[in-house]
């Protein structure tokens, strides 16, 4: 079926980042076949959609998330030792395939409503994550976490690799879901495991890898005390610093390491909101991008940043770089939107297929209503998107030519069931937290 969307403020997010008034876009099946501005083509057999001047732009890309952890959102916020008191005990007791499905569905619902069409996830029971992403109609990179801290779905590293192999077997060739291997972090895997991941990646070309990297002081100390190296150097020694590696955070990287990362061809997922909320610092985003490293804007998990709303990340992304530069000039709004679309797609190695509205690419797009008073008047559409737009302004969402949301109604997920399932898990969490508080036996 042909769909013609017209009378749009078209932001195609091509390299020159134009704003096209009276824009139009033609979709045939899963593919964009033409775009332009001015009079739309005469397509008598097409579904014609007049968007009344609303913004039409690429669906946004979230390159680092832990979708199932939406169920930990806001839990123990003001408790200093919440990780050991609540989070790890709850994970060990309650993280099952069913729990992961419930949390992932809640995350998918939230992201679709906020205009995110592609996500890179790393957590446990990732086959279930991939299944939910597929059912929701989203595009995703689903990464099986491998770690040595007794995670919920594998007792040994061998079991972690077996789960990864099963994930690849299930989703290899899927049109929207890409399997991935996800060594958790240098300190939670060690050099021998990262060496093994690098060898596995050699045997599975085209399968991306994901890792938390240079995120916090304790990681820096572990790498220095155990190996006399910094995290980026450690990963490089194992052979894992390579094209296709998605590096989350990268807060503590120096100029030499940025050069190493650029030369290796890695991508970076920047999590400004969760980093700031944890007081961990500001990533040198402008320096990394200047070196040629693609940097996308990510939410992290809702346990860390509370929301999977990319719009709420935009202002911190821009303002943190302005604070570093002590000027209004760093990280202009246009660059923020570039990072949320085409550059995020580059981080995931998907920029040939998504990230911009161009003929031949997949029809992943969103429509944004501009009528809210907080968005008027509009002098700069990119500034409005970065500093004034909210998820509720997203009206329609399409992935691969299929509507996931029309008129604010998500059509691929049953909203009531998603919320009911999530709240049932939350009730179990609350009961266990009460027991921990009463008995004091939450810490491992």
Protein Blocks (a to p, Z undefined) as FASTA:
>chain_A
ZZddehiacdehpakopadehiacddehjbcfbdcedjddddfkbccddeehpacddddd
dfbdcfklmmmgoiaklgmklmmmmmmmmmmmmmcfklmmmmmmmmmmmmmmnopabdcd
ddehklmmmmmmmmnopacdddddddfehpakbcbfklmmmmmmmmmmmmgoiakbccdd
ddfblklnojmlmmmmmmmmmmmghiacdddehkbfklmmmmmmmnopafklmmmmnopa
cghiacehjlmccfklmmmmmmnopacdddfklmmmnonaccdfklmmmnopacdddebj
fklnopacfklmmmmmmmmmmmmnopakgopfklmmmmmmmmmmmmnopmmmgoiacehi
acddddddfkbfklpccfblklmmmmmpcfklpmbdceehiafbgghiafkbcfklmmmm
mmmmmmmmmmmmmmmmmnopmbZZ
